[in-house]
Amino acid sequence: MNQKEQLMQRIEEERKKLNALLESGVTVGDAYEQSRTLDRLIEQYMDCQ
């Protein structure tokens, strides 16, 4: 599996975590931190050639 595929897999995993957090009613700060993690992975994916 190449780097881009690995990033896509991690993005999906982190997106699922964020959705689960939002459904469980976590604090805004926790949701924000998970969102930032997801954003960083998406940035890496977009930079990947």
PDB file of N, CA, C, O and CB in Angstrom:
ATOM      1  N   MET A   1       0.855  -1.169   0.000  1.00  0.00           N
ATOM      2  CA  MET A   1       0.000   0.000   0.000  1.00  0.00           C
ATOM      3  C   MET A   1       0.907   1.241   0.000  1.00  0.00           C
ATOM      4  O   MET A   1       1.833   1.348   0.805  1.00  0.00           O
ATOM      5  CB  MET A   1      -0.976  -0.007   1.236  1.00  0.00           C
ATOM      6  N   ASN A   2       0.622   2.171  -0.917  1.00  0.00           N
ATOM      7  CA  ASN A   2       1.458   3.364  -0.972  1.00  0.00           C
ATOM      8  C   ASN A   2       1.024   4.400   0.067  1.00  0.00           C
ATOM      9  O   ASN A   2       0.015   4.233   0.752  1.00  0.00           O
ATOM     10  CB  ASN A   2       1.411   3.975  -2.371  1.00  0.00           C
ATOM     11  N   GLN A   3       1.808   5.463   0.165  1.00  0.00           N
ATOM     12  CA  GLN A   3       1.581   6.478   1.201  1.00  0.00           C
ATOM     13  C   GLN A   3       0.212   7.127   1.066  1.00  0.00           C
ATOM     14  O   GLN A   3      -0.457   7.364   2.072  1.00  0.00           O
ATOM     15  CB  GLN A   3       2.664   7.548   1.137  1.00  0.00           C
ATOM     16  N   LYS A   4      -0.210   7.416  -0.144  1.00  0.00           N
ATOM     17  CA  LYS A   4      -1.502   8.074  -0.358  1.00  0.00           C
ATOM     18  C   LYS A   4      -2.652   7.175   0.108  1.00  0.00           C
ATOM     19  O   LYS A   4      -3.607   7.654   0.719  1.00  0.00           O
ATOM     20  CB  LYS A   4      -1.682   8.440  -1.849  1.00  0.00           C
ATOM     21  N   GLU A   5      -2.560   5.892  -0.176  1.00  0.00           N
ATOM     22  CA  GLU A   5      -3.587   4.947   0.260  1.00  0.00           C
ATOM     23  C   GLU A   5      -3.606   4.814   1.780  1.00  0.00           C
ATOM     24  O   GLU A   5      -4.671   4.704   2.388  1.00  0.00           O
ATOM     25  CB  GLU A   5      -3.356   3.577  -0.383  1.00  0.00           C
ATOM     26  N   GLN A   6      -2.422   4.824   2.387  1.00  0.00           N
ATOM     27  CA  GLN A   6      -2.343   4.749   3.848  1.00  0.00           C
ATOM     28  C   GLN A   6      -2.969   5.984   4.485  1.00  0.00           C
ATOM     29  O   GLN A   6      -3.687   5.885   5.479  1.00  0.00           O
ATOM     30  CB  GLN A   6      -0.879   4.601   4.303  1.00  0.00           C
ATOM     31  N   LEU A   7      -2.692   7.140   3.907  1.00  0.00           N
ATOM     32  CA  LEU A   7      -3.289   8.369   4.423  1.00  0.00           C
ATOM     33  C   LEU A   7      -4.808   8.334   4.292  1.00  0.00           C
ATOM     34  O   LEU A   7      -5.520   8.752   5.205  1.00  0.00           O
ATOM     35  CB  LEU A   7      -2.724   9.588   3.687  1.00  0.00           C
ATOM     36  N   MET A   8      -5.298   7.847   3.178  1.00  0.00           N
ATOM     37  CA  MET A   8      -6.743   7.769   2.971  1.00  0.00           C
ATOM     38  C   MET A   8      -7.380   6.856   4.008  1.00  0.00           C
ATOM     39  O   MET A   8      -8.459   7.153   4.520  1.00  0.00           O
ATOM     40  CB  MET A   8      -7.063   7.268   1.553  1.00  0.00           C
ATOM     41  N   GLN A   9      -6.722   5.758   4.318  1.00  0.00           N
ATOM     42  CA  GLN A   9      -7.226   4.838   5.336  1.00  0.00           C
ATOM     43  C   GLN A   9      -7.247   5.514   6.707  1.00  0.00           C
ATOM     44  O   GLN A   9      -8.224   5.385   7.444  1.00  0.00           O
ATOM     45  CB  GLN A   9      -6.365   3.559   5.382  1.00  0.00           C
ATOM     46  N   ARG A  10      -6.188   6.225   7.049  1.00  0.00           N
ATOM     47  CA  ARG A  10      -6.136   6.935   8.341  1.00  0.00           C
ATOM     48  C   ARG A  10      -7.183   8.033   8.403  1.00  0.00           C
ATOM     49  O   ARG A  10      -7.792   8.251   9.450  1.00  0.00           O
ATOM     50  CB  ARG A  10      -4.740   7.535   8.574  1.00  0.00           C
ATOM     51  N   ILE A  11      -7.398   8.726   7.291  1.00  0.00           N
ATOM     52  CA  ILE A  11      -8.427   9.775   7.245  1.00  0.00           C
ATOM     53  C   ILE A  11      -9.783   9.172   7.550  1.00  0.00           C
ATOM     54  O   ILE A  11     -10.549   9.734   8.333  1.00  0.00           O
ATOM     55  CB  ILE A  11      -8.448  10.478   5.865  1.00  0.00           C
ATOM     56  N   GLU A  12     -10.087   8.042   6.947  1.00  0.00           N
ATOM     57  CA  GLU A  12     -11.372   7.381   7.203  1.00  0.00           C
ATOM     58  C   GLU A  12     -11.515   6.988   8.672  1.00  0.00           C
ATOM     59  O   GLU A  12     -12.577   7.165   9.268  1.00  0.00           O
ATOM     60  CB  GLU A  12     -11.517   6.139   6.317  1.00  0.00           C
ATOM     61  N   GLU A  13     -10.436   6.453   9.250  1.00  0.00           N
ATOM     62  CA  GLU A  13     -10.471   6.046  10.659  1.00  0.00           C
ATOM     63  C   GLU A  13     -10.705   7.251  11.562  1.00  0.00           C
ATOM     64  O   GLU A  13     -11.519   7.193  12.484  1.00  0.00           O
ATOM     65  CB  GLU A  13      -9.160   5.336  11.051  1.00  0.00           C
ATOM     66  N   GLU A  14      -9.996   8.337  11.299  1.00  0.00           N
ATOM     67  CA  GLU A  14     -10.131   9.532  12.133  1.00  0.00           C
ATOM     68  C   GLU A  14     -11.491  10.206  11.936  1.00  0.00           C
ATOM     69  O   GLU A  14     -12.038  10.792  12.870  1.00  0.00           O
ATOM     70  CB  GLU A  14      -9.008  10.524  11.820  1.00  0.00           C
ATOM     71  N   ARG A  15     -12.029  10.123  10.731  1.00  0.00           N
ATOM     72  CA  ARG A  15     -13.358  10.677  10.463  1.00  0.00           C
ATOM     73  C   ARG A  15     -14.408   9.913  11.259  1.00  0.00           C
ATOM     74  O   ARG A  15     -15.330  10.504  11.823  1.00  0.00           O
ATOM     75  CB  ARG A  15     -13.682  10.626   8.950  1.00  0.00           C
ATOM     76  N   LYS A  16     -14.256   8.591  11.297  1.00  0.00           N
ATOM     77  CA  LYS A  16     -15.186   7.771  12.084  1.00  0.00           C
ATOM     78  C   LYS A  16     -15.097   8.109  13.565  1.00  0.00           C
ATOM     79  O   LYS A  16     -16.113   8.164  14.257  1.00  0.00           O
ATOM     80  CB  LYS A  16     -14.900   6.279  11.870  1.00  0.00           C
ATOM     81  N   LYS A  17     -13.866   8.336  14.053  1.00  0.00           N
ATOM     82  CA  LYS A  17     -13.689   8.729  15.456  1.00  0.00           C
ATOM     83  C   LYS A  17     -14.390  10.057  15.728  1.00  0.00           C
ATOM     84  O   LYS A  17     -15.061  10.211  16.749  1.00  0.00           O
ATOM     85  CB  LYS A  17     -12.184   8.835  15.808  1.00  0.00           C
ATOM     86  N   LEU A  18     -14.235  11.016  14.815  1.00  0.00           N
ATOM     87  CA  LEU A  18     -14.872  12.317  14.994  1.00  0.00           C
ATOM     88  C   LEU A  18     -16.388  12.174  15.009  1.00  0.00           C
ATOM     89  O   LEU A  18     -17.059  12.762  15.857  1.00  0.00           O
ATOM     90  CB  LEU A  18     -14.439  13.287  13.884  1.00  0.00           C
ATOM     91  N   ASN A  19     -16.922  11.409  14.092  1.00  0.00           N
ATOM     92  CA  ASN A  19     -18.372  11.193  14.065  1.00  0.00           C
ATOM     93  C   ASN A  19     -18.864  10.560  15.354  1.00  0.00           C
ATOM     94  O   ASN A  19     -19.906  10.949  15.881  1.00  0.00           O
ATOM     95  CB  ASN A  19     -18.757  10.316  12.880  1.00  0.00           C
ATOM     96  N   ALA A  20     -18.118   9.581  15.866  1.00  0.00           N
ATOM     97  CA  ALA A  20     -18.511   8.923  17.110  1.00  0.00           C
ATOM     98  C   ALA A  20     -18.465   9.908  18.283  1.00  0.00           C
ATOM     99  O   ALA A  20     -19.344   9.892  19.145  1.00  0.00           O
ATOM    100  CB  ALA A  20     -17.594   7.715  17.390  1.00  0.00           C
ATOM    101  N   LEU A  21     -17.452  10.751  18.309  1.00  0.00           N
ATOM    102  CA  LEU A  21     -17.354  11.753  19.362  1.00  0.00           C
ATOM    103  C   LEU A  21     -18.544  12.709  19.312  1.00  0.00           C
ATOM    104  O   LEU A  21     -19.140  13.025  20.342  1.00  0.00           O
ATOM    105  CB  LEU A  21     -16.039  12.533  19.237  1.00  0.00           C
ATOM    106  N   LEU A  22     -18.880  13.160  18.120  1.00  0.00           N
ATOM    107  CA  LEU A  22     -19.994  14.100  17.971  1.00  0.00           C
ATOM    108  C   LEU A  22     -21.314  13.461  18.396  1.00  0.00           C
ATOM    109  O   LEU A  22     -22.152  14.112  19.021  1.00  0.00           O
ATOM    110  CB  LEU A  22     -20.089  14.589  16.519  1.00  0.00           C
ATOM    111  N   GLU A  23     -21.496  12.194  18.056  1.00  0.00           N
ATOM    112  CA  GLU A  23     -22.720  11.493  18.428  1.00  0.00           C
ATOM    113  C   GLU A  23     -22.824  11.281  19.934  1.00  0.00           C
ATOM    114  O   GLU A  23     -23.922  11.221  20.488  1.00  0.00           O
ATOM    115  CB  GLU A  23     -22.791  10.157  17.714  1.00  0.00           C
ATOM    116  N   SER A  24     -21.674  11.168  20.591  1.00  0.00           N
ATOM    117  CA  SER A  24     -21.691  10.899  22.029  1.00  0.00           C
ATOM    118  C   SER A  24     -21.823  12.166  22.859  1.00  0.00           C
ATOM    119  O   SER A  24     -21.958  12.094  24.081  1.00  0.00           O
ATOM    120  CB  SER A  24     -20.439  10.163  22.430  1.00  0.00           C
ATOM    121  N   GLY A  25     -21.785  13.318  22.217  1.00  0.00           N
ATOM    122  CA  GLY A  25     -21.968  14.574  22.931  1.00  0.00           C
ATOM    123  C   GLY A  25     -20.743  15.038  23.699  1.00  0.00           C
ATOM    124  O   GLY A  25     -20.874  15.571  24.801  1.00  0.00           O
ATOM    125  N   VAL A  26     -19.560  14.848  23.139  1.00  0.00           N
ATOM    126  CA  VAL A  26     -18.332  15.284  23.805  1.00  0.00           C
ATOM    127  C   VAL A  26     -18.248  16.801  23.873  1.00  0.00           C
ATOM    128  O   VAL A  26     -19.054  17.513  23.274  1.00  0.00           O
ATOM    129  CB  VAL A  26     -17.109  14.728  23.083  1.00  0.00           C
ATOM    130  N   THR A  27     -17.271  17.272  24.603  1.00  0.00           N
ATOM    131  CA  THR A  27     -17.066  18.705  24.708  1.00  0.00           C
ATOM    132  C   THR A  27     -16.586  19.268  23.368  1.00  0.00           C
ATOM    133  O   THR A  27     -16.046  18.550  22.527  1.00  0.00           O
ATOM    134  CB  THR A  27     -16.055  19.025  25.826  1.00  0.00           C
ATOM    135  N   VAL A  28     -16.794  20.543  23.202  1.00  0.00           N
ATOM    136  CA  VAL A  28     -16.373  21.216  21.969  1.00  0.00           C
ATOM    137  C   VAL A  28     -14.861  21.092  21.794  1.00  0.00           C
ATOM    138  O   VAL A  28     -14.376  20.897  20.680  1.00  0.00           O
ATOM    139  CB  VAL A  28     -16.793  22.710  21.987  1.00  0.00           C
ATOM    140  N   GLY A  29     -14.126  21.204  22.884  1.00  0.00           N
ATOM    141  CA  GLY A  29     -12.667  21.109  22.814  1.00  0.00           C
ATOM    142  C   GLY A  29     -12.186  19.767  22.299  1.00  0.00           C
ATOM    143  O   GLY A  29     -11.265  19.709  21.484  1.00  0.00           O
ATOM    144  N   ASP A  30     -12.797  18.689  22.763  1.00  0.00           N
ATOM    145  CA  ASP A  30     -12.415  17.356  22.289  1.00  0.00           C
ATOM    146  C   ASP A  30     -12.742  17.177  20.810  1.00  0.00           C
ATOM    147  O   ASP A  30     -11.940  16.631  20.051  1.00  0.00           O
ATOM    148  CB  ASP A  30     -13.120  16.276  23.113  1.00  0.00           C
ATOM    149  N   ALA A  31     -13.908  17.633  20.412  1.00  0.00           N
ATOM    150  CA  ALA A  31     -14.300  17.535  19.003  1.00  0.00           C
ATOM    151  C   ALA A  31     -13.363  18.366  18.135  1.00  0.00           C
ATOM    152  O   ALA A  31     -12.986  17.948  17.040  1.00  0.00           O
ATOM    153  CB  ALA A  31     -15.760  17.998  18.808  1.00  0.00           C
ATOM    154  N   TYR A  32     -12.988  19.545  18.630  1.00  0.00           N
ATOM    155  CA  TYR A  32     -12.083  20.415  17.892  1.00  0.00           C
ATOM    156  C   TYR A  32     -10.726  19.750  17.699  1.00  0.00           C
ATOM    157  O   TYR A  32     -10.172  19.787  16.601  1.00  0.00           O
ATOM    158  CB  TYR A  32     -11.919  21.751  18.615  1.00  0.00           C
ATOM    159  N   GLU A  33     -10.190  19.150  18.742  1.00  0.00           N
ATOM    160  CA  GLU A  33      -8.891  18.483  18.641  1.00  0.00           C
ATOM    161  C   GLU A  33      -8.927  17.342  17.620  1.00  0.00           C
ATOM    162  O   GLU A  33      -7.990  17.168  16.840  1.00  0.00           O
ATOM    163  CB  GLU A  33      -8.463  17.945  20.014  1.00  0.00           C
ATOM    164  N   GLN A  34     -10.012  16.573  17.632  1.00  0.00           N
ATOM    165  CA  GLN A  34     -10.132  15.479  16.665  1.00  0.00           C
ATOM    166  C   GLN A  34     -10.263  16.046  15.250  1.00  0.00           C
ATOM    167  O   GLN A  34      -9.720  15.488  14.296  1.00  0.00           O
ATOM    168  CB  GLN A  34     -11.352  14.576  17.004  1.00  0.00           C
ATOM    169  N   SER A  35     -10.971  17.137  15.126  1.00  0.00           N
ATOM    170  CA  SER A  35     -11.125  17.789  13.829  1.00  0.00           C
ATOM    171  C   SER A  35      -9.781  18.280  13.309  1.00  0.00           C
ATOM    172  O   SER A  35      -9.503  18.172  12.114  1.00  0.00           O
ATOM    173  CB  SER A  35     -12.112  18.958  13.929  1.00  0.00           C
ATOM    174  N   ARG A  36      -8.948  18.816  14.189  1.00  0.00           N
ATOM    175  CA  ARG A  36      -7.617  19.287  13.794  1.00  0.00           C
ATOM    176  C   ARG A  36      -6.745  18.122  13.337  1.00  0.00           C
ATOM    177  O   ARG A  36      -5.989  18.249  12.374  1.00  0.00           O
ATOM    178  CB  ARG A  36      -6.938  20.031  14.958  1.00  0.00           C
ATOM    179  N   THR A  37      -6.850  16.990  14.025  1.00  0.00           N
ATOM    180  CA  THR A  37      -6.114  15.794  13.613  1.00  0.00           C
ATOM    181  C   THR A  37      -6.519  15.397  12.201  1.00  0.00           C
ATOM    182  O   THR A  37      -5.671  15.101  11.360  1.00  0.00           O
ATOM    183  CB  THR A  37      -6.366  14.626  14.595  1.00  0.00           C
ATOM    184  N   LEU A  38      -7.800  15.394  11.956  1.00  0.00           N
ATOM    185  CA  LEU A  38      -8.318  15.054  10.641  1.00  0.00           C
ATOM    186  C   LEU A  38      -7.855  16.056   9.585  1.00  0.00           C
ATOM    187  O   LEU A  38      -7.479  15.662   8.481  1.00  0.00           O
ATOM    188  CB  LEU A  38      -9.841  14.994  10.676  1.00  0.00           C
ATOM    189  N   ASP A  39      -7.878  17.334   9.914  1.00  0.00           N
ATOM    190  CA  ASP A  39      -7.412  18.372   8.990  1.00  0.00           C
ATOM    191  C   ASP A  39      -5.953  18.171   8.597  1.00  0.00           C
ATOM    192  O   ASP A  39      -5.594  18.315   7.429  1.00  0.00           O
ATOM    193  CB  ASP A  39      -7.590  19.750   9.615  1.00  0.00           C
ATOM    194  N   ARG A  40      -5.112  17.836   9.576  1.00  0.00           N
ATOM    195  CA  ARG A  40      -3.689  17.627   9.288  1.00  0.00           C
ATOM    196  C   ARG A  40      -3.488  16.446   8.335  1.00  0.00           C
ATOM    197  O   ARG A  40      -2.648  16.504   7.436  1.00  0.00           O
ATOM    198  CB  ARG A  40      -2.907  17.390  10.595  1.00  0.00           C
ATOM    199  N   LEU A  41      -4.250  15.392   8.532  1.00  0.00           N
ATOM    200  CA  LEU A  41      -4.139  14.235   7.637  1.00  0.00           C
ATOM    201  C   LEU A  41      -4.602  14.587   6.227  1.00  0.00           C
ATOM    202  O   LEU A  41      -3.997  14.152   5.247  1.00  0.00           O
ATOM    203  CB  LEU A  41      -4.961  13.055   8.181  1.00  0.00           C
ATOM    204  N   ILE A  42      -5.654  15.360   6.122  1.00  0.00           N
ATOM    205  CA  ILE A  42      -6.152  15.769   4.809  1.00  0.00           C
ATOM    206  C   ILE A  42      -5.121  16.647   4.103  1.00  0.00           C
ATOM    207  O   ILE A  42      -4.916  16.518   2.896  1.00  0.00           O
ATOM    208  CB  ILE A  42      -7.495  16.519   4.946  1.00  0.00           C
ATOM    209  N   GLU A  43      -4.476  17.535   4.851  1.00  0.00           N
ATOM    210  CA  GLU A  43      -3.418  18.372   4.271  1.00  0.00           C
ATOM    211  C   GLU A  43      -2.279  17.499   3.747  1.00  0.00           C
ATOM    212  O   GLU A  43      -1.770  17.734   2.652  1.00  0.00           O
ATOM    213  CB  GLU A  43      -2.882  19.381   5.317  1.00  0.00           C
ATOM    214  N   GLN A  44      -1.880  16.498   4.523  1.00  0.00           N
ATOM    215  CA  GLN A  44      -0.830  15.589   4.076  1.00  0.00           C
ATOM    216  C   GLN A  44      -1.253  14.850   2.812  1.00  0.00           C
ATOM    217  O   GLN A  44      -0.450  14.676   1.895  1.00  0.00           O
ATOM    218  CB  GLN A  44      -0.482  14.588   5.182  1.00  0.00           C
ATOM    219  N   TYR A  45      -2.491  14.423   2.762  1.00  0.00           N
ATOM    220  CA  TYR A  45      -3.022  13.714   1.599  1.00  0.00           C
ATOM    221  C   TYR A  45      -2.984  14.605   0.368  1.00  0.00           C
ATOM    222  O   TYR A  45      -2.600  14.161  -0.714  1.00  0.00           O
ATOM    223  CB  TYR A  45      -4.457  13.237   1.865  1.00  0.00           C
ATOM    224  N   MET A  46      -3.380  15.857   0.531  1.00  0.00           N
ATOM    225  CA  MET A  46      -3.393  16.780  -0.608  1.00  0.00           C
ATOM    226  C   MET A  46      -1.981  17.112  -1.091  1.00  0.00           C
ATOM    227  O   MET A  46      -1.778  17.381  -2.275  1.00  0.00           O
ATOM    228  CB  MET A  46      -4.124  18.067  -0.230  1.00  0.00           C
ATOM    229  N   ASP A  47      -1.011  17.095  -0.184  1.00  0.00           N
ATOM    230  CA  ASP A  47       0.386  17.368  -0.556  1.00  0.00           C
ATOM    231  C   ASP A  47       1.072  16.159  -1.172  1.00  0.00           C
ATOM    232  O   ASP A  47       2.125  16.295  -1.796  1.00  0.00           O
ATOM    233  CB  ASP A  47       1.170  17.824   0.661  1.00  0.00           C
ATOM    234  N   CYS A  48       0.497  14.996  -1.009  1.00  0.00           N
ATOM    235  CA  CYS A  48       1.096  13.750  -1.486  1.00  0.00           C
ATOM    236  C   CYS A  48       1.014  13.695  -3.017  1.00  0.00           C
ATOM    237  O   CYS A  48      -0.036  13.955  -3.604  1.00  0.00           O
ATOM    238  CB  CYS A  48       0.385  12.516  -0.850  1.00  0.00           C
ATOM    239  N   GLN A  49       2.112  13.360  -3.633  1.00  0.00           N
ATOM    240  CA  GLN A  49       2.151  13.283  -5.105  1.00  0.00           C
ATOM    241  C   GLN A  49       1.843  11.894  -5.597  1.00  0.00           C
ATOM    242  O   GLN A  49       1.833  11.654  -6.805  1.00  0.00           O
ATOM    243  CB  GLN A  49       3.510  13.715  -5.630  1.00  0.00           C
TER     244      GLN A  49
END
